[in-house]
């Protein structure tokens, strides 16, 4: 992780968190939906992509399943629709935020997971005129759902970065793990941990 961090304001200053100084606000170069804040590494060539978004609370989803639910929803949007194209290798639920997100209200529950996705970049063609195959990008995804039941919101934080096909296959062969006894490469990254530890809602009026 870069030693240099910056505090960024989200949604007009209603929230804040810390991210590496190498990450830039994507809304400065293209349009971003109002419910999202998006940052990308533009300096250190890691292609890290951070997306924060306000979503309607999914009341039918249990806390224990929330992170995996949103991970799979993201995978569906990315075209990783089968079990051979995605896998969750780590999942946790932290009641009341705890040491993971200490700046949150006690009413919030923090659900996290980590996994990999094989994202399709184009359609596969096997007709007589073209033998080209689909191109893929292999991506590691760290995801957090901050469940804000008192304001009817699930706040989603996802950090994605490309990985090699070898790393993808290694994760696909790894069984899911709990908070203890995990391998080093299954742990959450320092960048992801810093985002959660620094995340704070300063104006709850944002949620109406």
N, C-alpha and C positions, 0 to 999 in steps of 0.2 A: 504494500500500500504506500502511496505517496505520503511523505511526511507533512506536506503542506495541505491544509484543509481550509475551506471557506464556509462560512455560514450563509445559506441562501434562504430567501423569503419565498414562500409558496402561497399561491392564491391571495396575492395582494398583501402579504404579511400575516395572514391568519394562521399560518404554520411556518415553522423553520426546521432546518436540519443541516448537518454538516456533510459536505462532499469534497472530494479532491479538487484542488484549484485547476487541474487540467481538464475538468469537465465543464462543458459549456451548455447554456440554455438553448435548446433546440428551437424554441419559439422565436428566437432572433433570426432564424434563417428559413423557417417554414411555419405554416399554420398548425397549431396544436389545439385539440378540442378543449373547451373551457373546463371540463372536469378533470383534465390531466395536466401534469407538469412533467416535462421530459428533459433529461440531461444526457450528454454523450461525451465520451473521452475524445477530445480533438487534438491531443498533444502527445500522449504516451503510446499511441498506436495499439491500445488493447481492445478498441472497438466496444468498450463497455457501454451499455445503454441502461439508464435508470428511468423507470416510469412510475409515477405516483398518480393515483386516480381515486376519485370519490365515487363509490358505487352504492346503489340501494342495498340495504341489508337483506341477506338471504336467510330468512327466518327458519326455513325448513332444513338448513344445513347445520349439523352439529359442529361445535368448536373443533372436535377431534378430526373432522373431515374437511374443515374449511380451506386450509392451505392446499390440500390435494385437489379439492373441487376447483379452485381458481387456477391452479397449475394446469389441470386438464382442460379447462376452458381456454386458457391461453394457448395450449398446444393445439386445440381444435382450430383456433383462429390462425395458427401458423402452419396448418396443414399436416401436423403430426398427429394423425387420428388413430393410429393402431399402437398396440403395446410394443411392437418392434421399433417404433419411432419415438417413444417417450418412456421415461421411468423416473419415479420419485425414489431417491435413495436415503432421504433423511426427512423426518417430520417431527415437529414439537408443538406443544401448546403451553403457553406461559400465562397462567391466570394472573390478573392484575398487573400485567406488564413486567413487574419484578425488575431484576438487574438488566434484563434485555432492553427494555424501553422505560427507564426510570422516570421520564418526564411526563408520562401519560397519567390520566386520571385513573383512580382505582376501578372505575366502572368498565374499563377497557380490558379486553382479552387479546393477547398477541399469539397468533398462530403462524408458524413458519414451516417452510419445507425447501428442499434443494433437490434438483434433478437435472436431467438432460432431455433435449428435444432435437430431432432431426427435421429441420425446416426445409420445405420444398421451395426452390427458387424459380421453378418453371415446370411445365408439363412434359411428361415423358411421351415421346413419339416413336412408334414402331411401324409406321406405315411404309409403303414401298418407296416413297419419295424421300424419307428421312429416317435415319437410324440413330438419331441423337437421343441421348438419355437425359432424364431429369437431373438437374443440378441441386445439390443439397448443401445446407450449412448446418454444422453441428454446434449446438449452443448449450452452455450450462446456465441454468436459471436458479437464482435464489429469490424466494418469494416470501412476503410477509402479509398477512391479513390482520389489520387492527380492527377488531370487532367492537363497534361503538353502539351497543344496543340502545343506550339512552337517547341517542339522536338518530336512530334508524339507519345507520350507515356501516358499511364494510369499506374500510380504507385500505387500498391495495398498494403495496410497494414491490416492484420486481426489478431485479438487477440481472441483466443478461450479458454474456460475453462468449465469443466464439471459442470452440475447443477443437482439437484434432479428431479425426475419425478414430484414432487409437484410444484417446481419452474417452470418447463417447462409448466405444465398445467395452471399455473397462467398467464404466458406470452401469452399462446395461447388464453386466454379469455380476454386479454387486447387489446383495440383498438389502432391503430397507433396514434402517438402523434407528435406534433410540438415542436419547441424549447422552448415554454413557457408552464407552467402549467403541467409539467410532474411529475409523481410520482417518489419518491426517487429511487426505484429499476429500473426505466427506464433511469436514467441518465448514462452517460458514466463513466467508472471507472477511478480512479486516475491514474492507470498505463497507460491506453490508452491516457488520456489527456497529461501525461508527455511525452509520445512517440511523439505525434503530435507537442507539443510545442517546443521540442528540435530537431525535425527532420530538417536536413539541407543538401542541395546539395552543395558540395564544388567543384566539378569538373563536369560541364555540358558537357564536352567532352565525358563523358561516353556514352552519347546518340548518338554520331556520328556527 
